[in-house]
Amino acid sequence: MDETRRLPFHSTRRNHPVYVHSTMLYCLQLSFLLVFSISVSVYNVLFCSSLQHIIRLFIIYSLHIFMLSLFLTSVSTFCFFLFFML
């Protein structure tokens, strides 16, 4: 039988440039999302008068942040595996 040995996921080379780039991109998008969510929260508290309006904006911005995070994570993962396999 011809068995192919696969390396476990944790044994990827940590000093590989694509791994470093993907990790930096992930940290960058997390910091962007954190700053964006804080700024939206501050804006909502300072410039919105009604509680219902604040809750509505919070839900809308939370969904936008979640979708943006999902998109950026999928793109960075795709790029990581694309360059890692080449």
MORA-V834948 format. One record per pair of residues at least 4 apart in sequence whose ideal C-beta (glycine too) atoms are under 8 Angstrom apart, sorted by sequence separation. I is the first residue (numbers start at 1). GAP is how many residues later the second one is. D is the distance in whole Angstrom. If there is no record, write none. Layout:
# MORA-V834948
I:GAP:D
I:GAP:D
This chain:
# MORA-V834948
7:4:5
12:4:7
15:4:8
16:4:7
17:4:6
18:4:6
19:4:6
20:4:6
21:4:6
22:4:6
23:4:6
24:4:6
25:4:6
26:4:6
27:4:6
28:4:6
29:4:6
30:4:6
31:4:6
32:4:6
33:4:6
34:4:6
35:4:6
36:4:6
37:4:6
38:4:6
39:4:6
40:4:6
41:4:6
42:4:6
43:4:6
44:4:5
49:4:7
50:4:7
51:4:6
52:4:6
53:4:6
54:4:6
55:4:6
56:4:6
57:4:6
58:4:6
59:4:7
60:4:6
61:4:6
62:4:6
63:4:6
64:4:6
65:4:6
66:4:6
67:4:6
68:4:6
69:4:6
70:4:6
71:4:6
72:4:6
73:4:6
74:4:6
75:4:6
76:4:6
77:4:6
78:4:6
79:4:6
80:4:6
81:4:6
82:4:7
7:5:7
14:5:6
15:5:7
43:5:8
48:5:5
13:6:7
48:6:5
12:7:6
45:9:7
48:9:7
44:10:5
44:13:5
44:14:6
40:17:8
41:17:8
40:18:8
40:21:5
37:24:7
37:25:8
37:28:6
36:29:6
33:32:6
33:35:7
33:36:6
29:40:7
29:43:5
29:44:7
25:47:8
26:47:7
29:47:7
26:50:6
25:51:5
22:54:6
22:55:8
22:57:7
22:58:4
21:59:8
18:61:8
19:61:7
18:62:6
18:65:4
19:65:8
18:66:5
16:68:7
12:72:8
